[in-house]
Amino acid sequence: MRIALVVKSLVGGGAEKVLVLLAKGFQAKGHDVYVITMSGKQSDVYTLSAGINRIDIAKDISKSNPILKNWSLINALRSAVKLSEPDVIVSFVHLVNVRTIVALFGVDIPIVVSEHTDSRLARLPFFWRVMRRLVYPFANMLVCVSEGVAKGFSWSKNLQVIYNPIELPSNRNINKKPSVEVKLLGGMGRFHYAKGFDLLIDAFGKISDMYPHCNLIIYGDGAERRSLEQKVRELDLNHRISLPGFTCNPGEGLSELDLFVVSSRWEGFCLVLVEALAQGVPCISFNCPSGPSEIIKNDYNGCLIESNDVEALADSISLLINDVNRRESYIKNGYETVGKFGLDEIVEQWEILLHSLMSSNYRF
């Protein structure tokens, strides 16, 4: 099977990481994989596996005005798809999805569009919301990365949930024991309002005097860096909280943590939460829409708490700092949880879907 994967860029986002993993997984199963991007290789953070074909159309996109930009992008995308001659196309994220469908009107190739955010909270501008509702019915399938994301597309006739994959660490120690003393808490993700890192900093500030041996590290970058740095200064915690930037190797950063915290206001799936479980790190998460409650069973493989409740977050961190047995239980049960998110398992689900669409070539 020849598969074309379409995405805006390979910058450091969750959807882009998923595309790179799926491309690797498809290739490992013997499929011919093409990746079509729109923003130029100079913006890449993630690297495709050797042997995966890359077509970048950035040079063919007009910079003069929005109308010409979209027109040239659509024409360039259509040409790139024809060049790759795929059996099936998978597009990633709303704006790219809309453009891909429009670009391929009249082209008899099955199209799958994937949604990675909760559309009820991550609201698009009115024009793009209308376009999405108008053109999605011309795709063959809408894949959502969680049941929560799927709820925002209840109007879609053909919809399937396939969770995001992770590469399970080859050196996992399923008998890992937690450190008796918790020294490092962590978060990871894009510095955006949705990720709620300001809430995590506030929660840490409430308990920092109680646990002077604990520090907080938040990996990532983005538009809210300055405001987060300002909050750290206001709490006088520069010596206790670090924001080292984006990491291309999240597993390495996660493995150093004694506790991992998800403080998001909303998610699509929360891939990093699964990655933390796979690294044997006890996890605490807000029960935000969407994703964490589909990954964490409260007080079994992690701790789920009321969304946006800073006091509850601080209390939960304190509870786990003082309860090594609970942390050990979370680690053990977390290892048992993550298998269903493994790359091989998820790629198999994608293969079943794509083969079924190719055989039926049905459009909804």
N, C-alpha and C positions, 0 to 999 in steps of 0.2 A: 504494500500500500504506500502510495506517495502522499504525504501530508504536508500542507502549507499552514504554518502558524503565523498569524498576523498580530503585530503589537506596535505601539507607537515607538518604543525605544527599549534599550536594555539598561536603563538607569536602575537605581537601587530601590525598587518597589516590590510589594508582595506579588502582584500579578506577573511582573517581569521574571521574578525568581521562579514562579510556578511554571511559566513557559519554558525557561531554560531546563528545568528538571524534566518536564514532560518531553521536551525534544530529546533529551538524553535517554529517557526511558523508551520512547518510540524507536529510537535508533538501535538501542540494545535488543529490541525485539525484531530487528531486521527490516524496519520500515525506512523508506527514503524520506528524509525530513528537510523541508525548506522553511527558513524563518525570514519573514518580510518585515522590515522596520522602516520608520519614517523620519527619524531624527538625527541620523548620522552616527557613525561609529565612534566619533570623538566623545560622545556622551555616555558610552558604555561603562557600566560598573560590573555587570555579570559577563561571563565568558561562555560562549557556546562550546560544546564538546567538539573535538576534531572530527571532521567528516560531515558535519551538519552544514548544509548550504545556506548562505546568508545573502539576501538581496536587500540592499538599502536604497530607498527611493528619495532620500533627502534632497539630492542635487536636482531632482526633477520637479520639486515643489516650488511654486512661485512665492516670493516674499512680498509682492507688491501690495495686495489688499486681501481681505478675508474671502471675497468671492472667488478671485483668481486662485488663491491658495487652495481652497477646497476643490475647485474644478481641476486644477493641475494634480492635486493629490489623488483624486478619484481616478483620473486618467492613468497616472503613474502606477497606482495600485492594480488597476485592471491589467495593465501591460505586464506587471511583475507576476501576477497570477498566471497569465497566459504563458509566460516564459517558464515558470516552474511546472506547468502542466500537472497539477495535483489531482488526486482522486477525491480529495475532501479538503475543506478549509475550516480551520478553527481560529476564531477571532477573539481577542482579549480586551475587555473593558469597553464601557458604553460608547464613547465617541468613536473609537476605532470600529466597534461593531456596526454602528450606523453607517459609517463611510464604506466599510467593506460590503455591506449589503447593497448599498446604492451603486458602488463600483461594479458589482457583479450581476446587476439586473440583466436577464437574458442569457447568462452563462450557465450552462447545465452542469453545475458542480454542487454537491451538497455543501451547505454552509451551516456551521455551528457557531453560535455566539455565546460568550461566557460572561457572567456577571459576578464581580468579586466584592461588591459593596451593598449595603442595605439601602435600597433606593428610597425607603421611607424616611431616612435620616440624612443620608448623603445626597442632598437634593441637587439636581442639575438645573441650569437655566431653563426657562420656559421653552425656548425654541428646541433645545435638545431633548427635553422630555416629550414634546409632541412628536419630534422625528423618531424617537425610539419607539413610541407607541405605534406610529404609522408603519415603520419598516420592519420591525422584528417579526411580524407575521410572514415575511417573505424568506425568513431563514428556515432551515429544516428542524433545528432544535435549539432551545435555550438551556444552557447548563448553568446552574447556580452552585456556588461553592459551599452552601449550607442551607439547611431547612429554613433558617431565619431569613436569608436573602431571598429564598424562593417565595416567601409570603408576600413580598413586595411585587411579585409578578403573577399574582393569582389569575390575572386576565389572559395569561399565555396558554394556548391550547396544547403545545408540546413543550414540556419542561421536565428536566431531570436534575437531580442533585448528585454531584460527584465532588467529594471533598478534595481539598488540595493535598498534594503529596509531600512527603519528606523523604530524604535519604536516611535510613536508619543507620546510626553509627555502627561500624564494623567491630569496634572495640568496647561495646557496651558491657559494663559489669553489672549483671542483673542482681548481684548480691551486694551492691554498693551500700555503704553505711554513711549516714550524714555526719558532718562534723559536730562534735559536742557543742562547740561554741559557734554561733552564727556571726561571721565577720563581714560578709558582703551580700547586700541585697542588690537586685538589678531589675532593670526594665530595658526594653529594646523596641525600636520602631521609628517611624517617621515623626519628626517634631511638628505635629499638627494638633489642632484643638481636639480632634476626634480621639487621639491617643491618651489624652488626660494626664500627661506627665506632670502638669502643674498640681494635680490632685495627689499624685505619688509623692512629690516633693513636700507638699503640705503634711501628708500623713507621716512621712519620715521625720519632719520637723517636730511633730508632736511627741515622738518617742526617742529622739536623738539623745536627750540628756539621760534617759533611763539606760541606754545601751551605748556607752561611749566607745566601745570596741567595734561597733558596727559602722560601716560606710555604705553609701549608695552610689551605684554607677548606672548611667542610662546611656546605652549605645544608640546612635542614630544622628540624624541631622534634619534640618528643614526650616521652614519659615518662622517657627516659634522659638528658635534658639535664643535670640536676644531676651525675650520675655522670660524664658526659663532661667537663663543666667542671672537676670535681674532678681528673680524670686529667690534664687540661691543666695545672692548677696544680701537681700533683705532679711533672710533668716540667719545670716552670719554662719553659713554652713559650707563655705568655699573649701574648707579643709576636709569636709566629710562627704561632699557630693561631687562627682566628676561626670562630665559630659564629653567623652573622648571622640565622638564622631561616629560615622558609619563604619561598620565592619563587614568585610566580604566573607568572613568566616564566623558566622554566628555561633556555630557549635563550640568553637574554642572559647568565645566570650562567655557563653552560657555555662560551660563546664566549670568555670571558675567560681560560680555563684553558689551561695548557701541557700538562698531563697530567690525565686523569680516572681515578679509582680506584674499583673496586667491591670492597668488603671484606666482602660479605654472607656470613653463615653459611648462609642459604638464600634463595631467591627463588621467584617464580612464573614471571616472564618476564624482568624487569629492563628495563623500558621506558626508564629513564634512560640505560642503556648504549647503546641505539639512538639516543637523542637526542644523546648525546655524539658518536657516530660521524657523525651527520648534520651536526653543527657543525664537523666537521674537527678533532676533538680526539683525540690518541693515547690509547688506553685500556689499562688493566691491570685484570684481574678475577680473583678467586678462581674456580676451577672448581667452584662450589658447585651443589647442586641448587636450583632448576631454572632453565634459561634461558640463562645465559651461554655455555655450550658450543654452543647453537643459534644464537647471534649471532656469537660470536668464533671464528675459526679461528686457533689458536695460531701466532704469529709471521707471520701474514699480514695480518689487519686489526686485530690487537691481541695482547695477551699474556695467556695463561691460565696460572694457577699453582695449585699444590696448595692446597686449601681450608684455611683457618685457620692457614696457615704464615706467621707474622709475619716470620720471617727471610727467607723466599723473597720475600715482598712487598717488604720493604726492599731486597733485592738487585735485584729487577726495576725498582723505581723508580729506583734508582741506575744501572742499566744504561741505561734510556731517557734519563735526564738526560744521560748521556755519549755517547749515540748519536743524533745528529740525523738521520742517514740512515735509521735504523730508524723513527724517529718520522715522517719524511716518507712512508715506505712505508706505514705504518699509516694515515695520513691518506688517501692515495690509494686504498688498497684498502677502507678504511672507507666512502668515498663510493660505491664500487661495490656494497657489501653492502646498504645501507639501503633501496634502491628497493623491495624486496619487502615492506617494512614500511610503505610509504606509505599514507596514508589512503584514497586512491582504490582501491588494490589490495585492501586489507582489506575495505572496504565492499562491493566487488564479490563477495568470497567470502561475506560475510554475506547479500547479496541472493540469491545462488544457493541458499544454505541455506534462507532464510526462504520463498522462493517454492516450493521443493520441499516444505516442510512444509505450506504452505497448500494446495497442490494435492493432497497425499495425506491431510492431516489424520490422520496415523498417530500413535498413541500406543504407546510401548513399555512 
